[in-house]
Amino acid sequence: MPVGAIIGLAVFALLLGGVLGYIISRKVFEKQLKKNPPITEKQIRTMLTMMGRKPSEKQVREIMRGMQQ
């Protein structure tokens, strides 16, 4: 096999591996974020209560919606 073909295959394999690795790791990361969100509604209610505000359901939903974007 010519040296150019070997180098070409190696470069192609590295690029393919990088792209597949990126896609797989992104999917796993998104799945983990859905399963374990960084903050929950209960934590938002507690935070608002600690700030001296009585949290309404509307406020909690707005904050959660803002964090999902």
PQR file with spaces between the fields and no chain letter, atoms N, CA, C, O and H, PARSE charges and radii, in Angstrom:
ATOM       1  N    MET     1       0.842   -1.179    0.000 -0.4000 1.5000
ATOM       2  CA   MET     1       0.000    0.000    0.000 -0.0000 2.0000
ATOM       3  C    MET     1       0.884    1.238    0.000  0.5500 1.7000
ATOM       4  O    MET     1       1.858    1.304    0.750 -0.5500 1.4000
ATOM       5  N    PRO     2       0.559    2.208   -0.824 -0.5600 1.5000
ATOM       6  CA   PRO     2       1.365    3.430   -0.852  0.2800 2.0000
ATOM       7  C    PRO     2       1.257    4.207    0.466  0.5500 1.7000
ATOM       8  O    PRO     2       0.258    4.128    1.182 -0.5500 1.4000
ATOM       9  N    VAL     3       2.293    4.939    0.748 -0.4000 1.5000
ATOM      10  CA   VAL     3       2.354    5.715    1.990 -0.0000 2.0000
ATOM      11  C    VAL     3       1.233    6.762    2.030  0.5500 1.7000
ATOM      12  O    VAL     3       0.661    7.012    3.090 -0.5500 1.4000
ATOM      13  H    VAL     3       3.104    5.004    0.167  0.4000 1.0000
ATOM      14  N    GLY     4       0.921    7.369    0.892 -0.4000 1.5000
ATOM      15  CA   GLY     4      -0.133    8.387    0.832 -0.0000 2.0000
ATOM      16  C    GLY     4      -1.495    7.825    1.213  0.5500 1.7000
ATOM      17  O    GLY     4      -2.289    8.492    1.877 -0.5500 1.4000
ATOM      18  H    GLY     4       1.386    7.166    0.031  0.4000 1.0000
ATOM      19  N    ALA     5      -1.760    6.594    0.786 -0.4000 1.5000
ATOM      20  CA   ALA     5      -3.040    5.963    1.115 -0.0000 2.0000
ATOM      21  C    ALA     5      -3.140    5.671    2.610  0.5500 1.7000
ATOM      22  O    ALA     5      -4.199    5.841    3.213 -0.5500 1.4000
ATOM      23  H    ALA     5      -1.115    6.052    0.246  0.4000 1.0000
ATOM      24  N    ILE     6      -2.042    5.236    3.195 -0.4000 1.5000
ATOM      25  CA   ILE     6      -2.022    4.942    4.629 -0.0000 2.0000
ATOM      26  C    ILE     6      -2.263    6.220    5.432  0.5500 1.7000
ATOM      27  O    ILE     6      -3.049    6.224    6.380 -0.5500 1.4000
ATOM      28  H    ILE     6      -1.182    5.098    2.704  0.4000 1.0000
ATOM      29  N    ILE     7      -1.590    7.294    5.053 -0.4000 1.5000
ATOM      30  CA   ILE     7      -1.766    8.576    5.742 -0.0000 2.0000
ATOM      31  C    ILE     7      -3.199    9.076    5.558  0.5500 1.7000
ATOM      32  O    ILE     7      -3.806    9.583    6.501 -0.5500 1.4000
ATOM      33  H    ILE     7      -0.951    7.290    4.283  0.4000 1.0000
ATOM      34  N    GLY     8      -3.737    8.935    4.355 -0.4000 1.5000
ATOM      35  CA   GLY     8      -5.112    9.357    4.083 -0.0000 2.0000
ATOM      36  C    GLY     8      -6.120    8.595    4.922  0.5500 1.7000
ATOM      37  O    GLY     8      -7.049    9.183    5.474 -0.5500 1.4000
ATOM      38  H    GLY     8      -3.245    8.523    3.589  0.4000 1.0000
ATOM      39  N    LEU     9      -5.937    7.282    5.017 -0.4000 1.5000
ATOM      40  CA   LEU     9      -6.826    6.468    5.844 -0.0000 2.0000
ATOM      41  C    LEU     9      -6.720    6.842    7.324  0.5500 1.7000
ATOM      42  O    LEU     9      -7.729    6.880    8.028 -0.5500 1.4000
ATOM      43  H    LEU     9      -5.182    6.803    4.569  0.4000 1.0000
ATOM      44  N    ALA    10      -5.513    7.117    7.792 -0.4000 1.5000
ATOM      45  CA   ALA    10      -5.318    7.494    9.189 -0.0000 2.0000
ATOM      46  C    ALA    10      -6.019    8.817    9.488  0.5500 1.7000
ATOM      47  O    ALA    10      -6.681    8.949   10.517 -0.5500 1.4000
ATOM      48  H    ALA    10      -4.693    7.086    7.220  0.4000 1.0000
ATOM      49  N    VAL    11      -5.876    9.792    8.598 -0.4000 1.5000
ATOM      50  CA   VAL    11      -6.526   11.091    8.790 -0.0000 2.0000
ATOM      51  C    VAL    11      -8.048   10.922    8.771  0.5500 1.7000
ATOM      52  O    VAL    11      -8.752   11.501    9.599 -0.5500 1.4000
ATOM      53  H    VAL    11      -5.338    9.684    7.762  0.4000 1.0000
ATOM      54  N    PHE    12      -8.550   10.128    7.824 -0.4000 1.5000
ATOM      55  CA   PHE    12      -9.992    9.884    7.729 -0.0000 2.0000
ATOM      56  C    PHE    12     -10.515    9.211    9.000  0.5500 1.7000
ATOM      57  O    PHE    12     -11.568    9.587    9.516 -0.5500 1.4000
ATOM      58  H    PHE    12      -7.979    9.658    7.151  0.4000 1.0000
ATOM      59  N    ALA    13      -9.779    8.217    9.503 -0.4000 1.5000
ATOM      60  CA   ALA    13     -10.194    7.509   10.714 -0.0000 2.0000
ATOM      61  C    ALA    13     -10.209    8.454   11.922  0.5500 1.7000
ATOM      62  O    ALA    13     -11.120    8.391   12.748 -0.5500 1.4000
ATOM      63  H    ALA    13      -8.924    7.912    9.084  0.4000 1.0000
ATOM      64  N    LEU    14      -9.211    9.319   12.022 -0.4000 1.5000
ATOM      65  CA   LEU    14      -9.179   10.279   13.132 -0.0000 2.0000
ATOM      66  C    LEU    14     -10.349   11.255   13.058  0.5500 1.7000
ATOM      67  O    LEU    14     -10.984   11.542   14.073 -0.5500 1.4000
ATOM      68  H    LEU    14      -8.471    9.370   11.351  0.4000 1.0000
ATOM      69  N    LEU    15     -10.634   11.764   11.867 -0.4000 1.5000
ATOM      70  CA   LEU    15     -11.766   12.686   11.713 -0.0000 2.0000
ATOM      71  C    LEU    15     -13.089   11.998   12.028  0.5500 1.7000
ATOM      72  O    LEU    15     -13.933   12.561   12.725 -0.5500 1.4000
ATOM      73  H    LEU    15     -10.118   11.531   11.043  0.4000 1.0000
ATOM      74  N    LEU    16     -13.269   10.803   11.526 -0.4000 1.5000
ATOM      75  CA   LEU    16     -14.499   10.055   11.781 -0.0000 2.0000
ATOM      76  C    LEU    16     -14.657    9.767   13.275  0.5500 1.7000
ATOM      77  O    LEU    16     -15.746    9.924   13.827 -0.5500 1.4000
ATOM      78  H    LEU    16     -12.584   10.346   10.960  0.4000 1.0000
ATOM      79  N    GLY    17     -13.591    9.355   13.916 -0.4000 1.5000
ATOM      80  CA   GLY    17     -13.628    9.091   15.355 -0.0000 2.0000
ATOM      81  C    GLY    17     -13.942   10.335   16.156  0.5500 1.7000
ATOM      82  O    GLY    17     -14.696   10.276   17.127 -0.5500 1.4000
ATOM      83  H    GLY    17     -12.706    9.227   13.468  0.4000 1.0000
ATOM      84  N    GLY    18     -13.371   11.467   15.757 -0.4000 1.5000
ATOM      85  CA   GLY    18     -13.652   12.725   16.460 -0.0000 2.0000
ATOM      86  C    GLY    18     -15.102   13.146   16.332  0.5500 1.7000
ATOM      87  O    GLY    18     -15.724   13.555   17.312 -0.5500 1.4000
ATOM      88  H    GLY    18     -12.758   11.515   14.968  0.4000 1.0000
ATOM      89  N    VAL    19     -15.643   13.046   15.123 -0.4000 1.5000
ATOM      90  CA   VAL    19     -17.044   13.427   14.900 -0.0000 2.0000
ATOM      91  C    VAL    19     -17.982   12.496   15.659  0.5500 1.7000
ATOM      92  O    VAL    19     -18.904   12.960   16.329 -0.5500 1.4000
ATOM      93  H    VAL    19     -15.138   12.714   14.327  0.4000 1.0000
ATOM      94  N    LEU    20     -17.756   11.193   15.561 -0.4000 1.5000
ATOM      95  CA   LEU    20     -18.611   10.238   16.281 -0.0000 2.0000
ATOM      96  C    LEU    20     -18.496   10.415   17.793  0.5500 1.7000
ATOM      97  O    LEU    20     -19.501   10.338   18.500 -0.5500 1.4000
ATOM      98  H    LEU    20     -17.007   10.816   15.016  0.4000 1.0000
ATOM      99  N    GLY    21     -17.307   10.646   18.285 -0.4000 1.5000
ATOM     100  CA   GLY    21     -17.116   10.870   19.719 -0.0000 2.0000
ATOM     101  C    GLY    21     -17.856   12.102   20.200  0.5500 1.7000
ATOM     102  O    GLY    21     -18.456   12.092   21.275 -0.5500 1.4000
ATOM     103  H    GLY    21     -16.491   10.708   17.711  0.4000 1.0000
ATOM     104  N    TYR    22     -17.816   13.168   19.402 -0.4000 1.5000
ATOM     105  CA   TYR    22     -18.521   14.404   19.757 -0.0000 2.0000
ATOM     106  C    TYR    22     -20.030   14.162   19.812  0.5500 1.7000
ATOM     107  O    TYR    22     -20.693   14.570   20.766 -0.5500 1.4000
ATOM     108  H    TYR    22     -17.328   13.176   18.529  0.4000 1.0000
ATOM     109  N    ILE    23     -20.568   13.499   18.792 -0.4000 1.5000
ATOM     110  CA   ILE    23     -22.011   13.268   18.730 -0.0000 2.0000
ATOM     111  C    ILE    23     -22.472   12.387   19.898  0.5500 1.7000
ATOM     112  O    ILE    23     -23.478   12.683   20.544 -0.5500 1.4000
ATOM     113  H    ILE    23     -20.029   13.168   18.017  0.4000 1.0000
ATOM     114  N    ILE    24     -21.744   11.323   20.160 -0.4000 1.5000
ATOM     115  CA   ILE    24     -22.126   10.410   21.248 -0.0000 2.0000
ATOM     116  C    ILE    24     -22.038   11.107   22.597  0.5500 1.7000
ATOM     117  O    ILE    24     -22.950   10.977   23.414 -0.5500 1.4000
ATOM     118  H    ILE    24     -20.927   11.083   19.636  0.4000 1.0000
ATOM     119  N    SER    25     -20.961   11.843   22.850 -0.4000 1.5000
ATOM     120  CA   SER    25     -20.817   12.510   24.145 -0.0000 2.0000
ATOM     121  C    SER    25     -21.874   13.598   24.333  0.5500 1.7000
ATOM     122  O    SER    25     -22.335   13.826   25.451 -0.5500 1.4000
ATOM     123  H    SER    25     -20.220   11.949   22.186  0.4000 1.0000
ATOM     124  N    ARG    26     -22.257   14.265   23.257 -0.4000 1.5000
ATOM     125  CA   ARG    26     -23.297   15.293   23.353 -0.0000 2.0000
ATOM     126  C    ARG    26     -24.646   14.672   23.712  0.5500 1.7000
ATOM     127  O    ARG    26     -25.371   15.207   24.551 -0.5500 1.4000
ATOM     128  H    ARG    26     -21.882   14.081   22.348  0.4000 1.0000
ATOM     129  N    LYS    27     -24.982   13.551   23.087 -0.4000 1.5000
ATOM     130  CA   LYS    27     -26.240   12.858   23.389 -0.0000 2.0000
ATOM     131  C    LYS    27     -26.270   12.392   24.841  0.5500 1.7000
ATOM     132  O    LYS    27     -27.282   12.550   25.523 -0.5500 1.4000
ATOM     133  H    LYS    27     -24.392   13.116   22.406  0.4000 1.0000
ATOM     134  N    VAL    28     -25.167   11.818   25.315 -0.4000 1.5000
ATOM     135  CA   VAL    28     -25.103   11.336   26.694 -0.0000 2.0000
ATOM     136  C    VAL    28     -25.246   12.508   27.664  0.5500 1.7000
ATOM     137  O    VAL    28     -25.949   12.400   28.669 -0.5500 1.4000
ATOM     138  H    VAL    28     -24.345   11.689   24.760  0.4000 1.0000
ATOM     139  N    PHE    29     -24.589   13.617   27.368 -0.4000 1.5000
ATOM     140  CA   PHE    29     -24.656   14.793   28.228 -0.0000 2.0000
ATOM     141  C    PHE    29     -26.078   15.348   28.292  0.5500 1.7000
ATOM     142  O    PHE    29     -26.558   15.688   29.373 -0.5500 1.4000
ATOM     143  H    PHE    29     -24.018   13.704   26.552  0.4000 1.0000
ATOM     144  N    GLU    30     -26.756   15.443   27.149 -0.4000 1.5000
ATOM     145  CA   GLU    30     -28.130   15.938   27.125 -0.0000 2.0000
ATOM     146  C    GLU    30     -29.061   15.005   27.898  0.5500 1.7000
ATOM     147  O    GLU    30     -29.963   15.468   28.596 -0.5500 1.4000
ATOM     148  H    GLU    30     -26.366   15.166   26.271  0.4000 1.0000
ATOM     149  N    LYS    31     -28.850   13.704   27.778 -0.4000 1.5000
ATOM     150  CA   LYS    31     -29.667   12.739   28.501 -0.0000 2.0000
ATOM     151  C    LYS    31     -29.475   12.887   30.012  0.5500 1.7000
ATOM     152  O    LYS    31     -30.441   12.814   30.771 -0.5500 1.4000
ATOM     153  H    LYS    31     -28.117   13.327   27.211  0.4000 1.0000
ATOM     154  N    GLN    32     -28.241   13.093   30.446 -0.4000 1.5000
ATOM     155  CA   GLN    32     -27.970   13.272   31.864 -0.0000 2.0000
ATOM     156  C    GLN    32     -28.577   14.570   32.388  0.5500 1.7000
ATOM     157  O    GLN    32     -29.067   14.608   33.516 -0.5500 1.4000
ATOM     158  H    GLN    32     -27.456   13.152   29.830  0.4000 1.0000
ATOM     159  N    LEU    33     -28.552   15.633   31.586 -0.4000 1.5000
ATOM     160  CA   LEU    33     -29.152   16.891   32.018 -0.0000 2.0000
ATOM     161  C    LEU    33     -30.663   16.764   32.164  0.5500 1.7000
ATOM     162  O    LEU    33     -31.244   17.341   33.082 -0.5500 1.4000
ATOM     163  H    LEU    33     -28.155   15.603   30.669  0.4000 1.0000
ATOM     164  N    LYS    34     -31.303   16.018   31.272 -0.4000 1.5000
ATOM     165  CA   LYS    34     -32.751   15.808   31.398 -0.0000 2.0000
ATOM     166  C    LYS    34     -33.059   14.996   32.639  0.5500 1.7000
ATOM     167  O    LYS    34     -34.015   15.288   33.357 -0.5500 1.4000
ATOM     168  H    LYS    34     -30.830   15.550   30.525  0.4000 1.0000
ATOM     169  N    LYS    35     -32.260   13.986   32.893 -0.4000 1.5000
ATOM     170  CA   LYS    35     -32.485   13.101   34.029 -0.0000 2.0000
ATOM     171  C    LYS    35     -32.188   13.805   35.347  0.5500 1.7000
ATOM     172  O    LYS    35     -32.926   13.627   36.316 -0.5500 1.4000
ATOM     173  H    LYS    35     -31.483   13.748   32.311  0.4000 1.0000
ATOM     174  N    ASN    36     -31.137   14.589   35.403 -0.4000 1.5000
ATOM     175  CA   ASN    36     -30.716   15.301   36.611 -0.0000 2.0000
ATOM     176  C    ASN    36     -30.541   16.779   36.292  0.5500 1.7000
ATOM     177  O    ASN    36     -29.419   17.229   36.060 -0.5500 1.4000
ATOM     178  H    ASN    36     -30.538   14.734   34.615  0.4000 1.0000
ATOM     179  N    PRO    37     -31.642   17.548   36.277 -0.5600 1.5000
ATOM     180  CA   PRO    37     -31.509   18.970   35.957  0.2800 2.0000
ATOM     181  C    PRO    37     -30.636   19.682   36.991  0.5500 1.7000
ATOM     182  O    PRO    37     -30.583   19.272   38.150 -0.5500 1.4000
ATOM     183  N    PRO    38     -29.956   20.742   36.571 -0.5600 1.5000
ATOM     184  CA   PRO    38     -29.062   21.434   37.481  0.2800 2.0000
ATOM     185  C    PRO    38     -29.793   22.095   38.648  0.5500 1.7000
ATOM     186  O    PRO    38     -29.191   22.304   39.702 -0.5500 1.4000
ATOM     187  N    ILE    39     -31.075   22.430   38.489 -0.4000 1.5000
ATOM     188  CA   ILE    39     -31.842   23.029   39.574 -0.0000 2.0000
ATOM     189  C    ILE    39     -33.289   22.580   39.428  0.5500 1.7000
ATOM     190  O    ILE    39     -33.796   22.455   38.313 -0.5500 1.4000
ATOM     191  H    ILE    39     -31.565   22.261   37.634  0.4000 1.0000
ATOM     192  N    THR    40     -33.946   22.340   40.548 -0.4000 1.5000
ATOM     193  CA   THR    40     -35.320   21.855   40.536 -0.0000 2.0000
ATOM     194  C    THR    40     -36.275   22.952   40.983  0.5500 1.7000
ATOM     195  O    THR    40     -35.853   23.994   41.484 -0.5500 1.4000
ATOM     196  H    THR    40     -33.534   22.442   41.453  0.4000 1.0000
ATOM     197  N    GLU    41     -37.563   22.705   40.797 -0.4000 1.5000
ATOM     198  CA   GLU    41     -38.579   23.672   41.221 -0.0000 2.0000
ATOM     199  C    GLU    41     -38.532   23.864   42.732  0.5500 1.7000
ATOM     200  O    GLU    41     -38.721   24.973   43.230 -0.5500 1.4000
ATOM     201  H    GLU    41     -37.906   21.858   40.390  0.4000 1.0000
ATOM     202  N    LYS    42     -38.283   22.793   43.446 -0.4000 1.5000
ATOM     203  CA   LYS    42     -38.205   22.881   44.908 -0.0000 2.0000
ATOM     204  C    LYS    42     -37.058   23.809   45.331  0.5500 1.7000
ATOM     205  O    LYS    42     -37.206   24.596   46.266 -0.5500 1.4000
ATOM     206  H    LYS    42     -38.129   21.892   43.041  0.4000 1.0000
ATOM     207  N    GLN    43     -35.924   23.714   44.642 -0.4000 1.5000
ATOM     208  CA   GLN    43     -34.789   24.577   44.963 -0.0000 2.0000
ATOM     209  C    GLN    43     -35.115   26.038   44.661  0.5500 1.7000
ATOM     210  O    GLN    43     -34.696   26.929   45.400 -0.5500 1.4000
ATOM     211  H    GLN    43     -35.804   23.075   43.883  0.4000 1.0000
ATOM     212  N    ILE    44     -35.855   26.291   43.587 -0.4000 1.5000
ATOM     213  CA   ILE    44     -36.242   27.664   43.242 -0.0000 2.0000
ATOM     214  C    ILE    44     -37.175   28.219   44.303  0.5500 1.7000
ATOM     215  O    ILE    44     -37.022   29.366   44.723 -0.5500 1.4000
ATOM     216  H    ILE    44     -36.195   25.567   42.987  0.4000 1.0000
ATOM     217  N    ARG    45     -38.149   27.412   44.746 -0.4000 1.5000
ATOM     218  CA   ARG    45     -39.063   27.861   45.797 -0.0000 2.0000
ATOM     219  C    ARG    45     -38.298   28.198   47.073  0.5500 1.7000
ATOM     220  O    ARG    45     -38.564   29.216   47.712 -0.5500 1.4000
ATOM     221  H    ARG    45     -38.273   26.480   44.405  0.4000 1.0000
ATOM     222  N    THR    46     -37.354   27.345   47.438 -0.4000 1.5000
ATOM     223  CA   THR    46     -36.553   27.580   48.640 -0.0000 2.0000
ATOM     224  C    THR    46     -35.743   28.866   48.504  0.5500 1.7000
ATOM     225  O    THR    46     -35.660   29.650   49.449 -0.5500 1.4000
ATOM     226  H    THR    46     -37.138   26.518   46.919  0.4000 1.0000
ATOM     227  N    MET    47     -35.151   29.084   47.346 -0.4000 1.5000
ATOM     228  CA   MET    47     -34.354   30.283   47.108 -0.0000 2.0000
ATOM     229  C    MET    47     -35.218   31.537   47.228  0.5500 1.7000
ATOM     230  O    MET    47     -34.814   32.507   47.870 -0.5500 1.4000
ATOM     231  H    MET    47     -35.218   28.447   46.578  0.4000 1.0000
ATOM     232  N    LEU    48     -36.400   31.525   46.617 -0.4000 1.5000
ATOM     233  CA   LEU    48     -37.282   32.691   46.693 -0.0000 2.0000
ATOM     234  C    LEU    48     -37.754   32.927   48.125  0.5500 1.7000
ATOM     235  O    LEU    48     -37.859   34.073   48.561 -0.5500 1.4000
ATOM     236  H    LEU    48     -36.728   30.738   46.095  0.4000 1.0000
ATOM     237  N    THR    49     -38.038   31.860   48.852 -0.4000 1.5000
ATOM     238  CA   THR    49     -38.453   31.994   50.252 -0.0000 2.0000
ATOM     239  C    THR    49     -37.329   32.587   51.093  0.5500 1.7000
ATOM     240  O    THR    49     -37.578   33.426   51.959 -0.5500 1.4000
ATOM     241  H    THR    49     -37.953   30.929   48.497  0.4000 1.0000
ATOM     242  N    MET    50     -36.112   32.164   50.848 -0.4000 1.5000
ATOM     243  CA   MET    50     -34.968   32.698   51.593 -0.0000 2.0000
ATOM     244  C    MET    50     -34.745   34.174   51.294  0.5500 1.7000
ATOM     245  O    MET    50     -34.219   34.913   52.126 -0.5500 1.4000
ATOM     246  H    MET    50     -35.910   31.482   50.145  0.4000 1.0000
ATOM     247  N    MET    51     -35.152   34.597   50.093 -0.4000 1.5000
ATOM     248  CA   MET    51     -35.014   36.013   49.737 -0.0000 2.0000
ATOM     249  C    MET    51     -36.160   36.839   50.308  0.5500 1.7000
ATOM     250  O    MET    51     -36.205   38.053   50.113 -0.5500 1.4000
ATOM     251  H    MET    51     -35.580   33.997   49.418  0.4000 1.0000
ATOM     252  N    GLY    52     -37.081   36.193   51.008 -0.4000 1.5000
ATOM     253  CA   GLY    52     -38.174   36.916   51.631 -0.0000 2.0000
ATOM     254  C    GLY    52     -39.387   37.091   50.736  0.5500 1.7000
ATOM     255  O    GLY    52     -40.254   37.915   51.027 -0.5500 1.4000
ATOM     256  H    GLY    52     -37.044   35.206   51.167  0.4000 1.0000
ATOM     257  N    ARG    53     -39.462   36.333   49.656 -0.4000 1.5000
ATOM     258  CA   ARG    53     -40.598   36.422   48.736 -0.0000 2.0000
ATOM     259  C    ARG    53     -41.411   35.138   48.818  0.5500 1.7000
ATOM     260  O    ARG    53     -40.858   34.047   48.958 -0.5500 1.4000
ATOM     261  H    ARG    53     -38.758   35.664   49.420  0.4000 1.0000
ATOM     262  N    LYS    54     -42.723   35.277   48.729 -0.4000 1.5000
ATOM     263  CA   LYS    54     -43.580   34.094   48.682 -0.0000 2.0000
ATOM     264  C    LYS    54     -43.704   33.689   47.217  0.5500 1.7000
ATOM     265  O    LYS    54     -44.340   34.391   46.431 -0.5500 1.4000
ATOM     266  H    LYS    54     -43.173   36.163   48.615  0.4000 1.0000
ATOM     267  N    PRO    55     -43.101   32.562   46.847 -0.5600 1.5000
ATOM     268  CA   PRO    55     -43.086   32.188   45.426  0.2800 2.0000
ATOM     269  C    PRO    55     -44.458   31.729   44.941  0.5500 1.7000
ATOM     270  O    PRO    55     -45.086   30.864   45.551 -0.5500 1.4000
ATOM     271  N    SER    56     -44.911   32.313   43.845 -0.4000 1.5000
ATOM     272  CA   SER    56     -46.133   31.839   43.216 -0.0000 2.0000
ATOM     273  C    SER    56     -45.751   30.791   42.172  0.5500 1.7000
ATOM     274  O    SER    56     -44.603   30.723   41.733 -0.5500 1.4000
ATOM     275  H    SER    56     -44.401   33.016   43.349  0.4000 1.0000
ATOM     276  N    GLU    57     -46.721   29.987   41.788 -0.4000 1.5000
ATOM     277  CA   GLU    57     -46.459   28.946   40.792 -0.0000 2.0000
ATOM     278  C    GLU    57     -46.012   29.567   39.468  0.5500 1.7000
ATOM     279  O    GLU    57     -45.171   29.007   38.765 -0.5500 1.4000
ATOM     280  H    GLU    57     -47.653   30.043   42.145  0.4000 1.0000
ATOM     281  N    LYS    58     -46.575   30.717   39.139 -0.4000 1.5000
ATOM     282  CA   LYS    58     -46.227   31.410   37.896 -0.0000 2.0000
ATOM     283  C    LYS    58     -44.748   31.816   37.908  0.5500 1.7000
ATOM     284  O    LYS    58     -44.044   31.631   36.916 -0.5500 1.4000
ATOM     285  H    LYS    58     -47.258   31.172   39.710  0.4000 1.0000
ATOM     286  N    GLN    59     -44.283   32.367   39.031 -0.4000 1.5000
ATOM     287  CA   GLN    59     -42.874   32.776   39.129 -0.0000 2.0000
ATOM     288  C    GLN    59     -41.942   31.572   38.965  0.5500 1.7000
ATOM     289  O    GLN    59     -40.936   31.636   38.258 -0.5500 1.4000
ATOM     290  H    GLN    59     -44.856   32.516   39.838  0.4000 1.0000
ATOM     291  N    VAL    60     -42.301   30.479   39.631 -0.4000 1.5000
ATOM     292  CA   VAL    60     -41.459   29.278   39.562 -0.0000 2.0000
ATOM     293  C    VAL    60     -41.401   28.766   38.127  0.5500 1.7000
ATOM     294  O    VAL    60     -40.327   28.420   37.635 -0.5500 1.4000
ATOM     295  H    VAL    60     -43.118   30.426   40.205  0.4000 1.0000
ATOM     296  N    ARG    61     -42.555   28.715   37.452 -0.4000 1.5000
ATOM     297  CA   ARG    61     -42.599   28.238   36.063 -0.0000 2.0000
ATOM     298  C    ARG    61     -41.798   29.151   35.135  0.5500 1.7000
ATOM     299  O    ARG    61     -41.110   28.670   34.235 -0.5500 1.4000
ATOM     300  H    ARG    61     -43.427   28.996   37.852  0.4000 1.0000
ATOM     301  N    GLU    62     -41.884   30.469   35.351 -0.4000 1.5000
ATOM     302  CA   GLU    62     -41.119   31.409   34.514 -0.0000 2.0000
ATOM     303  C    GLU    62     -39.622   31.194   34.680  0.5500 1.7000
ATOM     304  O    GLU    62     -38.876   31.213   33.701 -0.5500 1.4000
ATOM     305  H    GLU    62     -42.443   30.860   36.082  0.4000 1.0000
ATOM     306  N    ILE    63     -39.185   30.992   35.908 -0.4000 1.5000
ATOM     307  CA   ILE    63     -37.756   30.775   36.159 -0.0000 2.0000
ATOM     308  C    ILE    63     -37.305   29.466   35.509  0.5500 1.7000
ATOM     309  O    ILE    63     -36.248   29.416   34.881 -0.5500 1.4000
ATOM     310  H    ILE    63     -39.790   30.976   36.703  0.4000 1.0000
ATOM     311  N    MET    64     -38.102   28.413   35.660 -0.4000 1.5000
ATOM     312  CA   MET    64     -37.756   27.116   35.059 -0.0000 2.0000
ATOM     313  C    MET    64     -37.713   27.229   33.531  0.5500 1.7000
ATOM     314  O    MET    64     -36.814   26.683   32.891 -0.5500 1.4000
ATOM     315  H    MET    64     -38.961   28.454   36.170  0.4000 1.0000
ATOM     316  N    ARG    65     -38.672   27.928   32.960 -0.4000 1.5000
ATOM     317  CA   ARG    65     -38.695   28.091   31.504 -0.0000 2.0000
ATOM     318  C    ARG    65     -37.481   28.886   31.035  0.5500 1.7000
ATOM     319  O    ARG    65     -36.907   28.585   29.989 -0.5500 1.4000
ATOM     320  H    ARG    65     -39.402   28.372   33.480  0.4000 1.0000
ATOM     321  N    GLY    66     -37.092   29.895   31.802 -0.4000 1.5000
ATOM     322  CA   GLY    66     -35.921   30.691   31.457 -0.0000 2.0000
ATOM     323  C    GLY    66     -34.626   29.897   31.521  0.5500 1.7000
ATOM     324  O    GLY    66     -33.692   30.150   30.760 -0.5500 1.4000
ATOM     325  H    GLY    66     -37.559   30.140   32.652  0.4000 1.0000
ATOM     326  N    MET    67     -34.579   28.935   32.435 -0.4000 1.5000
ATOM     327  CA   MET    67     -33.368   28.139   32.564 -0.0000 2.0000
ATOM     328  C    MET    67     -33.264   27.060   31.484  0.5500 1.7000
ATOM     329  O    MET    67     -32.166   26.584   31.199 -0.5500 1.4000
ATOM     330  H    MET    67     -35.337   28.730   33.053  0.4000 1.0000
ATOM     331  N    GLN    68     -34.374   26.673   30.887 -0.4000 1.5000
ATOM     332  CA   GLN    68     -34.355   25.653   29.858 -0.0000 2.0000
ATOM     333  C    GLN    68     -33.925   26.188   28.519  0.5500 1.7000
ATOM     334  O    GLN    68     -33.564   25.414   27.632 -0.5500 1.4000
ATOM     335  H    GLN    68     -35.267   27.060   31.119  0.4000 1.0000
ATOM     336  N    GLN    69     -33.954   27.486   28.349 -0.4000 1.5000
ATOM     337  CA   GLN    69     -33.591   28.085   27.053 -0.0000 2.0000
ATOM     338  C    GLN    69     -32.110   28.188   26.886  0.5500 1.7000
ATOM     339  O    GLN    69     -31.637   28.668   25.856 -0.5500 1.4000
ATOM     340  H    GLN    69     -34.248   28.115   29.069  0.4000 1.0000
